[in-house]
Amino acid sequence: MSRIFQWREVPAQDRQAVQTDERLPWPQTLAMGLQHVIAMFGATVLAPLLMGFDPNVAILMSGIGTLIFFLMVGGRVPSYLGSSFAFIGVVIAATGYTGAGPNANIGLALGGIIACGAVYFAIGALVSWLGTGWIERLMPPVVTGAVVAVIGLNLAAIPIKNMAPTGFDAWMQGATFLSVALVAVYSRGMAQRLLILLGLLAASLLYALLTNGLGLGKPIDLSGVASAAWVGLPRFASPVFEPQALLLIVPVVVVLVAENLGHLKAVSAMTGRNLDADMGRAFMGDGLATMVSGAAGGTGVTTYAENIGVMAATRIYSTAIFVIAGLLGVLLGFSPKFGALIQAIPLAVMGGVSIVVFGLITVAGAKIWVDKRVDFSDSRNLLVVAITLVLGTGDYTLKLGSFALGGIGTATFGAILLYALLSLGRKD
């Protein structure tokens, strides 16, 4: 155990790249850890807000999850685990959350998240035993891309119908997604990596000017921030295991496997080290972290593309950085004042950010098809995607007695089963 906390120090001026078993001097390692926390911060805080979870719990469990992942992979895979956006649609569907305030049915979501983590852990154990080939055959890029795209499309109506109760709020949603787009296109460096966070801040300032200053809408109330303690326990919650919620949320494991698989492939390419042997343990680490998070009232967690971007830009892959980042996440989780500040963000601003995020999830699915060069002249691929997208977007629901499997669930299982059925007799 002690060996995984040992890294060879590499002076900054001498390095071309810092590998996973190396580190910069500790002050620079601390600064890099803080940068990774900042990189994942916007999305990790946004996801729980969209589901009605306590953001303090989500931040706390992201830090704990990162440390669990580090231990499970023996310190060989650099990764930060943050809130997974793949859970948003199914959690909203399972709990009936309307987008404002705490989620009254959070227990149902937590039970599903724990079950999903358990299945994910079991898949990791199978990968450690059998290798990764069976996953790539069961969930090729055409299937994973369709499932990811469906999650974003299924969510589309939530911010537009539920998070803009007035005409003014609808205009503020537009101002918000425009702010995010401007940051994304015209900023550079770290600012561009924080496009969601900076766009949200700019839109919140504009909202405050128009409401608190000019009286055009519901003003921002910061009284909760002023009264909140600097240090304290977050709002933990207990899971409830209900079959319908479980079957709705568990299919998200398909997306988690695809995300983690892509993360490991990207890190392998950057570091020049083959991480296939660590893939099973990485899945198990992510699955265990998701179970622990759900048991405490947090969101499901996953590896983060934002942190891959930071590593690609800096060429620093030291896992020591992620130990520091995980510890910083734990510290932030125990600050109620931080949580109160997050809760004060206007609903319309969150709605505008949601439109961007849900759209990006959809595009991420399409990007899988582009990156993997999926051939849509093949009728099998074309029909799998066409049917899956409409099932998920239209919220196609199958009922069996009192049980109902909603759009994301039918789309996920449908994509896997349809691809397998249409592959019968084919040699490719």
C-alpha positions in Angstrom: 0.0 0.0 0.0 2.8 2.4 0.9 4.4 2.1 -2.5 1.4 3.7 -4.3 2.0 6.9 -2.4 5.6 7.1 -3.6 6.5 9.3 -6.6 9.9 10.2 -8.1 10.3 13.9 -8.0 11.1 15.6 -11.3 12.2 19.2 -11.4 9.9 21.3 -13.6 12.6 22.7 -15.7 13.9 19.3 -16.6 10.7 17.6 -17.7 9.2 17.0 -21.1 6.3 15.2 -19.5 5.6 14.0 -15.9 4.5 10.4 -15.9 2.0 8.8 -13.5 4.7 7.5 -11.1 6.5 10.9 -11.0 5.6 14.3 -9.5 6.7 17.9 -9.5 7.9 19.5 -6.2 5.1 19.5 -3.7 4.2 23.3 -4.0 3.7 22.9 -7.8 1.9 19.6 -7.3 -0.5 21.4 -4.9 -1.1 24.1 -7.5 -1.8 21.5 -10.2 -4.2 19.7 -7.9 -6.1 22.9 -7.4 -6.3 23.4 -11.1 -7.9 20.0 -11.6 -10.4 20.8 -9.0 -11.3 24.0 -10.8 -11.5 22.2 -14.1 -14.1 19.7 -12.9 -15.8 22.2 -10.5 -18.5 23.6 -12.8 -19.9 20.3 -14.0 -19.6 18.5 -10.7 -21.6 21.3 -9.0 -24.1 21.7 -11.9 -25.2 18.0 -12.1 -26.5 17.8 -8.5 -28.4 21.0 -8.9 -30.1 19.8 -12.0 -31.2 16.7 -10.0 -32.1 18.4 -6.7 -29.1 16.9 -4.8 -27.0 18.8 -2.2 -24.0 20.1 -4.1 -21.9 19.9 -0.9 -22.5 16.2 -0.8 -21.6 15.9 -4.5 -18.3 17.7 -4.1 -17.5 15.7 -0.9 -18.2 12.4 -2.6 -16.3 13.4 -5.7 -13.2 13.9 -3.6 -13.8 10.6 -1.7 -14.6 8.8 -5.0 -11.3 10.1 -6.5 -9.3 8.7 -3.6 -11.2 5.4 -3.8 -10.4 5.2 -7.5 -6.7 6.0 -6.8 -6.5 3.1 -4.4 -8.4 0.6 -6.6 -6.0 1.2 -9.6 -2.9 1.1 -7.4 -2.1 4.7 -8.2 -1.5 3.9 -11.9 -4.3 5.7 -13.6 -4.6 9.5 -13.3 -8.3 10.5 -13.0 -10.7 12.7 -11.1 -14.2 11.3 -10.5 -16.9 14.0 -10.7 -20.7 14.0 -10.9 -21.9 12.0 -13.9 -24.4 13.8 -16.2 -25.5 10.4 -17.5 -27.7 10.0 -14.4 -29.6 13.3 -14.8 -32.3 12.1 -17.2 -33.1 8.9 -15.4 -33.0 10.5 -11.9 -35.5 13.2 -13.1 -37.7 10.5 -14.6 -37.5 8.2 -11.6 -38.2 10.9 -9.0 -40.5 13.3 -10.9 -38.2 16.2 -10.1 -39.3 19.6 -11.5 -36.1 21.5 -11.3 -36.5 23.7 -8.3 -35.2 23.1 -4.8 -34.3 19.8 -3.1 -35.5 16.6 -4.6 -38.2 15.2 -2.4 -37.8 11.7 -3.8 -34.0 11.6 -3.7 -34.1 8.2 -1.9 -35.4 6.5 -5.1 -32.6 8.0 -7.1 -29.9 6.9 -4.5 -31.1 3.3 -4.5 -30.8 3.3 -8.3 -27.4 4.9 -8.2 -26.1 2.3 -5.7 -27.5 -0.6 -7.9 -25.9 0.9 -11.0 -22.6 1.1 -9.2 -22.9 -2.5 -8.1 -23.5 -3.6 -11.7 -20.6 -1.4 -12.8 -18.3 -3.1 -10.2 -19.4 -6.5 -11.4 -18.6 -5.6 -15.0 -15.2 -4.5 -13.8 -14.6 -7.8 -12.2 -15.6 -9.6 -15.4 -13.2 -7.4 -17.4 -10.4 -8.2 -15.0 -11.2 -11.9 -15.6 -12.1 -12.0 -19.3 -10.5 -8.9 -20.8 -12.2 -6.0 -22.7 -13.1 -7.7 -26.0 -16.6 -8.7 -25.0 -17.5 -5.2 -24.0 -16.4 -3.8 -27.3 -18.5 -6.4 -29.1 -21.6 -5.8 -26.9 -21.4 -2.0 -27.0 -19.7 -0.9 -30.2 -19.4 2.8 -31.0 -22.7 2.9 -32.9 -24.5 1.7 -29.7 -22.7 3.8 -27.2 -23.0 6.9 -29.3 -26.7 6.4 -29.7 -27.2 5.9 -25.9 -25.2 9.0 -25.0 -27.1 11.1 -27.5 -30.5 9.9 -26.3 -29.7 11.0 -22.7 -29.2 14.6 -23.9 -32.3 14.5 -26.1 -34.5 13.0 -23.5 -33.6 15.9 -21.1 -34.3 18.7 -23.6 -37.8 19.6 -22.4 -36.8 19.9 -18.7 -35.1 23.4 -18.8 -37.5 24.8 -21.4 -40.8 23.7 -19.8 -39.9 23.6 -16.1 -37.1 26.2 -15.5 -38.6 29.3 -17.2 -41.9 30.1 -15.4 -42.0 33.7 -16.8 -41.2 35.5 -20.0 -38.3 37.3 -18.3 -36.9 33.9 -17.2 -37.0 32.6 -20.8 -35.0 35.7 -21.9 -32.5 35.1 -19.1 -32.1 31.5 -20.3 -31.2 32.8 -23.7 -28.7 35.3 -22.2 -27.2 32.5 -20.2 -26.5 30.1 -23.0 -25.3 33.0 -25.1 -22.8 33.9 -22.3 -21.5 30.3 -22.2 -21.2 30.3 -26.0 -19.2 33.5 -26.0 -16.8 32.3 -23.4 -16.4 29.0 -25.3 -15.6 30.7 -28.6 -13.7 33.9 -27.7 -11.7 32.9 -24.5 -8.5 31.0 -24.4 -6.6 28.7 -22.0 -8.1 27.8 -18.7 -11.0 30.3 -19.1 -12.1 28.3 -22.1 -12.0 25.1 -20.1 -14.2 26.7 -17.5 -16.8 27.9 -20.1 -19.8 26.6 -18.0 -18.7 28.2 -14.8 -17.7 31.5 -16.3 -20.8 31.7 -18.5 -22.9 31.0 -15.4 -21.2 33.7 -13.4 -21.6 36.3 -16.2 -25.3 35.5 -16.6 -25.8 35.6 -12.8 -24.3 39.1 -12.6 -26.6 40.2 -15.5 -29.6 38.6 -13.7 -28.7 40.5 -10.5 -28.4 43.8 -12.4 -31.8 43.4 -14.0 -33.6 42.0 -10.9 -32.0 43.3 -7.8 -31.0 46.5 -9.5 -33.9 47.3 -11.9 -36.7 45.2 -10.4 -37.5 43.3 -13.6 -37.8 39.8 -12.0 -37.4 37.8 -8.9 -34.3 39.1 -7.1 -31.3 37.0 -6.0 -31.6 36.2 -2.3 -28.2 35.9 -0.6 -29.5 35.8 3.0 -28.9 32.1 3.1 -25.2 32.6 2.2 -24.8 35.2 5.0 -26.3 32.9 7.6 -24.5 29.7 6.6 -21.6 28.4 8.6 -18.1 28.2 7.1 -17.7 24.7 8.3 -20.3 22.0 8.8 -21.8 18.7 7.7 -23.6 18.5 4.3 -27.2 17.2 4.0 -26.7 13.4 3.8 -29.6 11.3 2.5 -30.6 7.6 2.7 -31.4 5.3 -0.3 -34.7 3.7 -1.1 -34.7 0.6 -3.3 -37.7 0.5 -5.5 -37.8 -1.9 -8.5 -39.1 0.5 -11.1 -36.5 3.2 -10.2 -33.7 0.6 -10.2 -34.5 -0.6 -13.7 -34.7 2.9 -15.0 -31.4 4.0 -13.5 -29.2 0.9 -13.8 -28.9 1.1 -17.7 -26.7 4.2 -17.2 -23.9 1.7 -16.6 -23.6 1.5 -20.4 -22.7 5.1 -20.5 -20.3 4.9 -17.5 -18.4 2.0 -19.1 -18.2 3.9 -22.4 -16.9 7.0 -20.6 -14.3 5.2 -18.6 -13.2 3.1 -21.5 -12.6 6.3 -23.5 -10.8 7.9 -20.6 -8.3 5.1 -20.3 -7.7 5.0 -24.1 -7.1 8.7 -24.1 -4.7 8.5 -21.1 -2.9 5.6 -22.7 -2.4 7.6 -25.9 -1.1 10.7 -23.9 1.3 8.8 -21.7 2.4 6.2 -24.1 1.6 3.5 -21.6 -0.9 0.7 -22.2 -3.5 0.7 -19.5 -5.7 -2.2 -20.7 -4.5 -4.3 -17.8 -5.9 -1.7 -15.4 -9.3 -1.3 -17.1 -11.1 -3.9 -14.9 -9.8 -2.2 -11.7 -10.7 1.2 -13.1 -14.3 0.0 -13.7 -14.4 -1.5 -10.2 -13.0 1.7 -8.6 -15.6 3.9 -10.4 -18.4 1.4 -9.5 -17.4 1.3 -5.8 -17.1 5.1 -5.7 -20.6 5.4 -7.2 -22.0 3.0 -4.6 -20.4 5.0 -1.7 -21.6 8.3 -3.1 -25.2 7.0 -3.5 -25.2 5.6 0.0 -24.4 9.1 1.4 -26.8 11.1 -0.8 -24.4 12.0 -3.6 -24.6 11.6 -7.4 -23.1 8.8 -9.4 -19.5 9.6 -10.4 -17.4 9.1 -13.5 -14.1 10.0 -15.0 -13.9 13.6 -16.3 -13.0 14.8 -19.8 -12.2 18.2 -18.3 -9.2 16.7 -16.5 -8.0 14.9 -19.6 -7.9 18.3 -21.2 -5.8 19.7 -18.4 -3.4 16.8 -18.7 -3.2 17.1 -22.4 -2.4 20.9 -22.1 0.2 20.5 -19.3 1.6 17.0 -20.1 1.6 16.3 -16.4 0.0 12.9 -15.6 1.2 12.4 -12.1 -1.3 10.6 -9.9 -0.1 12.6 -6.9 -2.0 15.6 -8.4 -5.3 13.6 -8.1 -4.6 12.7 -4.5 -4.3 16.4 -3.8 -7.4 17.2 -5.8 -9.4 14.6 -4.0 -8.4 16.0 -0.6 -9.4 19.5 -1.8 -12.8 18.2 -2.9 -13.4 16.7 0.6 -12.5 20.0 2.2 -15.0 22.0 0.0 -17.7 19.5 0.8 -17.7 20.5 4.5 -18.4 24.2 3.8 -22.2 25.0 4.1 -21.5 28.6 3.0 -20.2 27.2 -0.2 -23.3 25.1 -0.7 -25.6 28.1 0.1 -23.8 30.2 -2.5 -24.5 27.5 -5.1 -28.2 27.2 -4.1 -28.6 31.0 -4.6 -28.1 30.7 -8.4 -31.3 31.8 -10.1 -33.4 29.0 -11.7 -33.5 30.7 -15.1 -29.7 30.9 -15.2 -29.5 27.2 -14.3 -32.0 26.5 -17.1 -29.9 28.3 -19.6 -26.8 26.3 -18.5 -28.9 23.1 -18.7 -29.7 23.8 -22.3 -26.0 24.0 -23.1 -25.1 20.9 -21.1 -27.9 18.7 -22.4 -27.0 19.8 -25.9 -23.3 19.0 -25.3 -24.3 15.5 -24.0 -26.2 14.9 -27.3 -23.2 16.1 -29.4 -20.9 13.9 -27.3 -22.8 10.9 -28.6 -22.5 12.1 -32.2 -18.7 12.7 -31.6 -18.3 9.0 -30.8 -19.7 8.2 -34.2 -17.4 10.7 -35.9 -14.2 9.7 -34.0 -14.9 6.0 -34.5 -15.9 6.5 -38.2 -19.2 4.7 -37.8 -20.5 3.8 -41.3 -24.1 4.9 -41.7 -24.3 3.5 -45.2 -24.5 0.2 -43.3 -28.3 -0.4 -42.8 -27.6 -2.1 -39.4 -25.9 1.0 -38.0 -28.4 3.4 -39.6 -31.5 1.6 -38.1 -30.0 1.1 -34.7 -29.3 4.8 -34.4 -32.6 6.0 -36.0 -34.8 3.8 -33.8 -32.8 4.5 -30.6 -33.0 8.3 -31.0 -36.7 8.4 -31.5 -37.4 5.9 -28.6 -35.4 8.1 -26.2 -36.5 11.5 -27.4 -40.2 10.5 -27.6 -39.9 8.9 -24.2 -41.2 5.5 -25.5 -42.5 3.6 -22.5 -43.1 -0.1 -22.1 -45.5 -1.2 -19.3 -45.8 -4.6 -17.6 -48.4 -4.4 -14.9 -47.5 -1.6 -12.5 -43.9 -1.4 -13.9 -43.0 1.1 -16.6 -39.7 1.3 -18.5 -39.3 4.9 -19.7 -37.6 6.3 -22.8 -33.9 6.2 -21.7 -34.3 2.6 -20.5 -36.0 1.4 -23.6 -33.6 3.2 -25.8 -30.5 1.8 -24.0 -31.7 -1.8 -23.9 -33.2 -1.5 -27.3 -29.9 -0.3 -28.9 -28.0 -3.2 -27.4 -30.6 -5.9 -28.3 -31.3 -4.4 -31.7 -27.6 -4.3 -32.7 -27.2 -7.9 -31.4 -30.3 -9.1 -33.4 -29.3 -7.3 -36.6 -25.7 -8.8 -36.3 -26.9 -12.4 -36.4 -25.4 -14.2 -39.4 -22.9 -11.4 -40.1 -19.2 -12.0 -40.1 -18.0 -8.5 -39.3 
